[in-house]
C-alpha cells in the first residue's frame, strides 16, 4: 500500500466532511510524487480534448478549484472541479455527508456549498500546465431564474477551463432536476448556446444528467443536447434510490453514490448510448471502482469515465490500478484504443 493510500485509510477514521477538508489541505500542501507516464493505448480524444488516459475525476472533490496542483499528480486524464455557483453559499446544514462503509457508498446532501465564481476563477487561473480541467457549473439555491446562473458561470469562466459541465442533476438543490424536462431544458441550453456564441468562447460544454430517468427521458435529453450543440453527455449523477443498503445511515436524505449506484448508472449509460447512436460522446460515471468497472462502461459506449466515491475506500492508488487493468483488458481483447472499444460495444 502506498503512502497516499495509507493516508486515505487514516482519513476514513474521521468525520466524512472533516476528512474531506483534510484531503483538500493535503492535496494543496504535500509534495506529492508525479504519476508515471500513461500507457499509449489509453490515449483518447473527446469533444476535441486530447486525454492521455480516459480516467477522470468527477466533480465534488475540489469544489473551489483550489487543489489542482496536487490532483494533477495523481494520474487522472482529466479533472472536473465544482460545482460552482455565481454567489458563494454555505450549502445545507451539517451533518450532510455520510460514509456507508458496509455498502461501499456515500450519501451527500451538500447543497452546492462553494466560495462562488470569483474564488473559483482564481483557482482555475492558477492551475498547473498540462492537465485537462473542467468546471462543473451550478445554480444558487435561491435563484429564481436558474438558467441565468449557468450563463453567468459560463461567461465569467470563459478561457479558464478546458471544458464546462452544466450540472442539472444534483438532487440537493430544489428545482434543479426539473431542468431535465424538455421545455426547461430547451430554454436553458438555448441560452447557454447563445452565451457561448457571444462571450462564452469555444470550450466544449457537457451536460450531466441523473440516473433516475426512464429510457424515453434519456432519449429526449440526448436529442435536446444535440439540437443545442452540447459536446458530450455525462451519465450519471447521484441517485435518490436506495437499492438494498445495509448501513446504519442508509435512510439519510440526499444523493447516493458508490457501489450501489453502479447498475443504475450503467443502465442509464446504455440508454444514452442507444439514443445517441454515436452522435454524441458519452462519459460514464457512478459506482466505478475497478478496471473491470471502467472497461464495462467503455464497452457500453463511454468515451471516458470518471470516479470519485471509490477513492474514499480505495485511496488515490485506485487511479493507477484502473489504468493498468484497463490497458491489459484492451490488449487482451485486441483493441488498439479505448475509442475502438467504445465503438465496438455499440
C-alpha angles and dihedrals in degrees: 000000000000124000090251091053090050088053090052090052090053091050090056088069091063132077104284097243093043088050090052091053092050090048091055090048091051092049090051098046114024120091094238118191116246117252117250120265115281125256106258091232088069095059112116142162127225127178090344094309118124111218125190087212136002098238110107136177113245121228120270104062098076102031096169102038089245103126102049096121092059095039091051089064096056097078103255118154089217137000127216119202130194151352091232126183127197093251126039113255135182097223125214124337120274136288090058104134122067130186111213098195096173089057098036086236144119132216118201135179096172095145101217095298107185144132096253137247100306095055090043092050090051091052093050092047089057097047120132120257123255099035126106108231129187130195118222108212126210142170129245115258095239097042113118095196100049093173088063090058092056090050090050090050092050095047095047094048097044110140095010101088134043092228141357131224121209102214110204096149108071108121093207102073114072113245095006098114089051085075087074090074114101100246094047091041093052090051093048097044092043091056091045090052090050091050091050090052093050112032104341097088125214103289110134116263120214129193122221117207138188126256091224094084133108120242088253091054091049090050091051091051091050091054092047091049091051092046092055099042099254108170102213143354124233111211113220152014127184122303134236090211120101104208112190099321121174104181120112091243094051091113095057115120121243139065119326120218135168132056098345090057093059101090093043094049092045091051091050090050092051090050090051092047091051092048095044095046091194095312096107129037114239131208116202121216136159129083096004109151106148145029088261090057092047092049091050090057092048092049088049090059107276118141090200140357138221132212135192119136093051089062088067090063103026102036127226091298085078090081093063093042092054092049094049093048092045092052091049092049092049092053094043090056094045098250122146095202145003088254091060092048091048093052093045091055093065 
